[in-house]
Amino acid sequence: MRNIRRNPDIIWREEEEAREEAVKAMERGDDASGEGTALLVESGMMHQLNLLGGEIWKLLDGIDEEALVDRLAEVFDVDRETLSRDVRDFLIDIDRRGWLVHE
């Protein structure tokens, strides 16, 4: 499996307060998927990632997809098949945008 890294040309930061609120909402059973928890700036455009996207983004430091799903499974209470599919879809999307580097 190939290791995946964030494109170093992308400037980003985690929105800690927003992340904490999204985690609290998730723990209450509320839908937090629309809450932006990470901001990325690419080619002068700003993008927000929701909680899952932000957590994936933070882990993209030379990790392969299977290990990424393993780490996320420790955080999110969802069946592995659903999590794997969501991670795969997200990675495909951000790879098409040029936000990933494969080793």
C-alpha positions in Angstrom: 0.0 0.0 0.0 1.1 3.5 -0.7 1.7 6.0 2.0 -0.3 9.2 1.8 0.8 12.7 2.9 -0.8 16.1 2.8 0.4 18.3 0.0 2.9 20.6 1.7 1.7 23.5 -0.4 -1.6 23.5 1.4 -1.7 25.8 4.3 -4.0 24.6 7.1 -5.1 24.9 10.7 -7.4 23.1 13.0 -10.3 25.1 14.4 -10.0 23.8 18.0 -13.2 25.3 19.4 -15.2 24.1 16.4 -13.7 20.6 16.7 -14.6 20.5 20.4 -18.2 21.5 19.6 -18.5 18.9 16.9 -17.2 16.2 19.2 -19.7 17.2 21.9 -22.5 17.2 19.3 -21.4 13.8 18.1 -21.3 12.4 21.7 -24.9 13.7 22.2 -25.9 11.8 19.0 -26.4 15.0 17.0 -25.3 15.3 13.4 -22.0 17.3 13.4 -21.1 16.5 9.7 -21.7 20.1 8.6 -19.4 21.7 11.2 -16.1 22.9 9.8 -13.2 21.8 12.1 -10.2 22.5 9.8 -9.4 25.3 7.4 -7.3 24.8 4.3 -6.0 27.4 2.0 -5.1 26.3 -1.5 -4.3 28.6 -4.4 -5.9 31.5 -2.6 -9.1 29.6 -1.9 -10.3 28.7 1.6 -11.9 25.3 2.3 -13.5 23.8 5.4 -13.4 20.2 6.4 -15.9 18.6 8.7 -14.9 16.5 11.8 -14.1 13.3 9.9 -12.4 15.2 7.1 -10.3 17.2 9.6 -9.3 14.0 11.5 -8.3 12.3 8.3 -6.3 15.4 7.2 -4.4 15.5 10.5 -3.4 11.9 10.1 -2.1 12.2 6.5 1.6 12.2 7.5 2.9 9.2 5.6 0.2 6.7 6.6 -1.4 4.1 4.4 -5.2 3.9 3.9 -5.7 0.7 6.1 -3.7 2.2 9.0 -5.7 5.4 8.6 -9.0 3.6 9.0 -7.6 1.7 12.0 -6.7 5.0 13.7 -10.1 6.5 12.9 -11.9 3.4 14.1 -10.5 4.2 17.6 -12.3 7.6 17.5 -15.5 7.1 15.6 -18.2 4.7 16.7 -19.2 3.4 13.2 -18.9 0.1 11.5 -15.6 -0.5 9.7 -17.2 -0.9 6.3 -18.9 2.4 6.4 -15.8 4.1 7.8 -13.6 2.6 5.1 -16.0 3.7 2.4 -16.2 7.3 3.8 -12.4 7.5 4.1 -11.9 6.1 0.5 -14.4 8.6 -0.9 -12.8 11.5 0.9 -9.3 10.5 -0.2 -10.4 10.2 -3.8 -12.0 13.6 -3.6 -9.0 15.4 -2.2 -6.6 13.5 -4.4 -8.5 14.8 -7.5 -8.0 18.3 -6.0 -4.3 17.8 -5.8 -4.2 17.9 -2.0 -2.3 14.6 -1.6 1.2 13.3 -2.2 1.7 9.5 -2.6 4.9 7.9 -1.6 
